[in-house]
């Protein structure tokens, strides 16, 4: 018995339609399963640690997709909203907000004294001998403390006792670098010392030779002097 061509075509079309329907149904089931799996996956946001000592961030640069890491005290005591009273405990609480950023650079901070509206702090570890310690104190710690505790009028840095700022001590430090300068035919001498015992002591040096134009050499010498005298605000100028 022969089947008409139209019936054969119809049968083939029905078979193809059944296969397409099954394929579409399976694809739809897989798509729904993938969507459900994606919904169960946690969403991780890129983490950006924003330091209170970084002035390069602007308010307009804040993006909703960026999560800001903050430091949470393990102590149950939390900072109150609004201005705080000038007490040792409140100063320490505000410092706790900034300690993680100092600790990750190998430093820390401690309260040495509260004399009326003046708070004296000691930068410890790597922060104590860092050339940027004055900027850290003024732009970071002082700004945050005065913002949270308006009674504070000034935050000063307490430095460990170092040798007296005299020419003999300056020459002692310079004698340690002179052999390296002499290899390149260079010399260095102390021209003057000003501001001894004041808020802005300054050492003026003069260097000649091939190394005189190298800022890296000047920076190394300045850092050696700052580490030696341990004076807050000590400046090294070049004549």
C-alpha positions as CSV (number, residue, x, y, z in Angstrom):
1,X,0.0,0.0,0.0
2,X,1.4,3.4,-1.0
3,X,1.0,6.5,1.1
4,X,0.4,9.8,-0.6
5,X,3.3,12.2,-0.6
6,X,1.3,14.8,1.4
7,X,0.8,12.3,4.2
8,X,4.5,11.4,4.3
9,X,5.4,15.1,4.4
10,X,2.8,15.6,7.2
11,X,4.2,12.7,9.2
12,X,7.8,14.0,8.8
13,X,6.7,17.5,9.8
14,X,5.0,16.1,12.9
15,X,8.1,14.2,13.9
16,X,10.3,17.3,13.4
17,X,7.8,19.4,15.4
18,X,7.9,16.9,18.3
19,X,11.7,17.0,18.3
20,X,11.8,20.9,18.2
21,X,9.3,21.0,21.1
22,X,11.3,18.6,23.2
23,X,14.5,20.6,22.4
24,X,12.9,23.9,23.3
25,X,11.4,22.5,26.5
26,X,14.8,21.1,27.6
27,X,16.6,24.4,26.8
28,X,14.0,26.3,28.8
29,X,14.4,24.0,31.8
30,X,18.2,24.4,31.7
31,X,17.9,28.2,31.5
32,X,15.6,28.3,34.5
33,X,18.0,26.1,36.5
34,X,20.9,28.3,35.6
35,X,19.0,31.4,36.7
36,X,18.1,29.8,40.0
37,X,21.7,28.8,40.5
38,X,23.0,32.3,39.8
39,X,20.5,33.8,42.2
40,X,21.8,31.5,45.0
41,X,25.4,32.6,44.4
42,X,26.7,35.4,46.7
43,X,27.6,38.7,45.0
44,X,31.1,39.9,45.8
45,X,31.9,43.6,45.5
46,X,35.4,44.9,44.8
47,X,36.9,46.1,48.1
48,X,38.5,49.5,48.3
49,X,40.1,50.5,51.6
50,X,39.7,54.2,52.0
51,X,42.3,55.7,54.4
52,X,41.5,58.8,56.4
53,X,45.0,60.0,55.6
54,X,44.3,60.0,51.8
55,X,43.2,63.4,50.5
56,X,43.1,62.2,46.8
57,X,39.6,60.8,47.1
58,X,36.8,63.2,46.3
59,X,33.1,62.8,47.1
60,X,32.3,62.7,43.4
61,X,34.5,59.6,42.9
62,X,32.3,57.5,45.2
63,X,30.7,54.7,43.3
64,X,27.8,52.6,44.6
65,X,29.4,49.4,43.4
66,X,32.5,49.9,45.5
67,X,32.4,48.6,49.1
68,X,34.4,50.6,51.7
69,X,36.2,48.6,54.3
70,X,35.8,50.0,57.8
71,X,37.4,49.1,61.2
72,X,35.0,47.7,63.8
73,X,36.1,47.7,67.4
74,X,35.8,44.4,69.3
75,X,35.0,46.5,72.4
76,X,31.2,46.9,72.8
77,X,31.6,50.6,73.5
78,X,30.7,52.5,70.3
79,X,31.2,56.2,69.4
80,X,28.2,58.4,70.0
81,X,26.7,60.4,67.2
82,X,27.6,64.1,67.3
83,X,30.4,66.0,69.2
84,X,32.2,64.1,71.9
85,X,33.5,65.4,75.3
86,X,37.2,65.8,75.6
87,X,38.2,62.8,77.7
88,X,41.1,60.3,77.5
89,X,38.6,57.5,76.7
90,X,36.9,59.5,73.8
91,X,40.3,60.5,72.3
92,X,41.3,56.8,72.4
93,X,38.0,55.7,70.8
94,X,38.5,58.2,67.9
95,X,42.1,57.0,67.4
96,X,40.9,53.4,67.2
97,X,39.1,54.3,64.0
98,X,42.5,55.3,62.4
99,X,44.8,52.7,64.1
100,X,44.3,50.0,61.4
101,X,45.7,52.3,58.7
102,X,48.8,53.0,60.9
103,X,49.2,49.3,61.8
104,X,49.2,48.1,58.2
105,X,52.2,50.4,57.6
106,X,54.0,49.1,60.6
107,X,53.1,51.8,63.1
108,X,50.7,52.8,65.8
109,X,49.7,55.8,67.9
110,X,49.4,56.4,71.7
111,X,48.1,59.2,73.9
112,X,50.9,60.8,75.9
113,X,49.2,63.7,77.6
114,X,46.0,65.8,77.5
115,X,46.8,69.3,78.7
116,X,43.6,71.4,78.6
117,X,42.6,71.7,74.9
118,X,46.0,70.3,73.7
119,X,46.4,66.6,73.0
120,X,49.9,65.1,72.8
121,X,50.3,61.9,70.8
122,X,53.2,59.6,70.1
123,X,53.6,58.0,66.7
124,X,55.2,54.6,67.3
125,X,57.0,52.1,65.1
126,X,57.6,53.0,61.5
127,X,55.3,56.0,61.7
128,X,57.6,57.6,64.4
129,X,60.6,57.9,62.1
130,X,58.7,58.4,58.8
131,X,59.5,61.7,57.1
132,X,55.8,62.2,56.6
133,X,55.0,61.9,60.3
134,X,54.1,65.6,60.6
135,X,51.6,65.3,57.7
136,X,50.2,62.1,59.2
137,X,49.7,64.0,62.5
138,X,48.2,67.2,61.1
139,X,46.3,66.0,58.1
140,X,45.1,62.7,59.5
141,X,45.0,62.4,63.3
142,X,44.5,66.1,64.2
143,X,41.8,66.7,61.6
144,X,39.8,63.6,62.7
145,X,40.1,64.4,66.4
146,X,39.1,68.0,66.1
147,X,36.2,67.0,63.9
148,X,34.8,64.5,66.5
149,X,35.9,66.5,69.6
150,X,35.5,70.2,69.0
151,X,37.1,71.1,72.4
152,X,40.5,70.1,71.0
153,X,42.4,73.1,69.8
154,X,45.7,71.5,68.8
155,X,47.2,68.0,68.5
156,X,51.0,67.9,68.8
157,X,53.5,65.1,68.3
158,X,55.5,63.8,71.3
159,X,59.0,62.7,70.2
160,X,61.4,60.5,72.2
161,X,64.3,62.3,73.7
162,X,67.2,62.6,71.2
163,X,70.6,64.2,71.2
164,X,70.8,68.0,71.4
165,X,70.6,69.8,68.0
166,X,74.2,71.1,67.8
167,X,76.8,71.1,65.1
168,X,78.8,68.3,66.6
169,X,75.9,65.9,66.4
170,X,75.1,67.0,62.8
171,X,78.8,66.3,61.9
172,X,78.5,62.9,63.5
173,X,75.7,62.0,61.1
174,X,77.4,63.6,58.1
175,X,80.6,61.6,58.8
176,X,78.6,58.5,58.2
177,X,77.8,59.5,54.6
178,X,81.0,61.3,53.6
179,X,82.9,58.1,52.6
180,X,80.2,57.3,50.0
181,X,80.2,60.9,48.6
182,X,84.0,61.0,48.4
183,X,83.9,58.0,46.1
184,X,82.1,60.2,43.5
185,X,84.3,63.2,44.3
186,X,81.6,64.9,46.5
187,X,81.7,66.8,49.7
188,X,79.1,67.9,52.3
189,X,79.1,70.5,55.1
190,X,76.8,72.1,57.6
191,X,76.2,75.8,56.9
192,X,73.8,76.7,59.8
193,X,71.5,75.4,62.4
194,X,68.4,77.6,63.4
195,X,65.4,77.2,65.6
196,X,67.0,75.1,68.3
197,X,64.5,74.5,71.0
198,X,61.7,76.0,68.8
199,X,58.8,74.6,66.9
200,X,60.6,74.6,63.5
201,X,64.3,73.7,63.8
202,X,66.2,73.7,60.6
203,X,69.5,72.4,59.4
204,X,71.1,74.0,56.2
205,X,73.6,71.8,54.3
206,X,75.7,72.3,51.3
207,X,76.8,69.4,49.0
208,X,79.1,69.6,46.0
209,X,80.1,67.1,43.4
210,X,78.3,64.6,41.2
211,X,75.9,63.6,44.0
212,X,74.7,67.2,44.6
213,X,72.1,66.9,41.9
214,X,70.6,63.5,43.1
215,X,67.5,64.0,45.1
216,X,67.6,60.4,46.4
217,X,71.0,61.2,48.1
218,X,69.6,64.3,49.7
219,X,66.5,62.5,50.9
220,X,68.6,59.8,52.5
221,X,70.8,62.3,54.3
222,X,67.7,64.2,55.5
223,X,66.1,61.0,56.8
224,X,69.3,60.1,58.7
225,X,69.3,63.5,60.4
226,X,65.6,63.2,61.3
227,X,66.1,59.7,62.8
228,X,69.1,60.8,64.7
229,X,67.6,63.9,66.4
230,X,64.0,62.7,66.7
231,X,62.7,66.3,66.6
232,X,59.2,67.0,65.4
233,X,59.1,69.4,62.4
234,X,62.9,69.2,61.8
235,X,63.6,70.5,58.3
236,X,66.7,70.0,56.2
237,X,67.4,72.6,53.6
238,X,70.1,72.8,51.0
239,X,72.3,75.9,50.3
